[in-house]
Amino acid sequence: MLVVMLLSGGLLGLLMLNTALNEGSFELSRLKKQTTDLTDERQGLQEQIDGNAAPDALARRARELGMVPGGGPAFLQDDGSVLGRPGAAQDSPVVRRPEETATPADPSATPAPGPSPTDDGVRIAPAPPLSPAPSAQAGRAR
């Protein structure tokens, strides 16, 4: 009777161990499938980001928003002087956004065109000093 009880207990123990291992196997399979699905989704999103960040896509989106390429750059130095010669933006036809296609009822309400660039480039005045001159401070004290 003791031997039969030991064999029955061992058999039940093996059955429970096998069941626990199978449950872990099913969980592992489910997690592997979920990892594969999330990896595929991540790769798809990364491809979208790469496509939208490409220079030609950015340029196309900027044109759709009415932006134009800028001219040559100029840099302001710490003392307020200009390094380089700035260039005017390239002229191109105006791109109308869908909500701007309606013509205004009053033609005088349209803004006047801005100043046209000069033939020798754009001039930028140096920045004013940070603190007012001493003579100006003395005049204010009176």
MONOR-V387112 format. One line per field, one symbol per residue. ss: DSSP state (@ for helix, = for strand, . for the rest). phi: phi as a letter, one per 40 degrees, with the letter a starting at -180 (. if undefined). burial: I if it has 16 or more other ideal C-beta (glycine too) atoms within 10 Angstrom, else O. Layout:
BEGIN
ss=???
phi=???
burial=???
END
This chain:
BEGIN
ss=.@@@@@@@@@@@@@@@@@@@@@@@@@@@@@@@@@@@@@@@@@@@@@@@@@@@@.@@@@@@@@@@..........==.....==..............@@@......@@@........................@@@@@@@@.
phi=.cccccccccccccccccccccccccccccccccccccccccccccccccccccdccccccccccgcbcccccbbccdcgcbbgbcbccccacccccdcbcccccbcccccccccccccchcbbccccccbccccccccccc
burial=OOOOOOOOOOOOOOOOOOOOOOOOOOOOOOOOOOOOOOOOOOOOOOOOOOOOOOOOOOOOOOOOOOOOOOOOOOOOOOOOOIOOOIOOOOOOOOOOOOOOOOOOOOOOOOOOOOOOOOOOOOOOOOOOOOOOOOOOOOOOOO
END
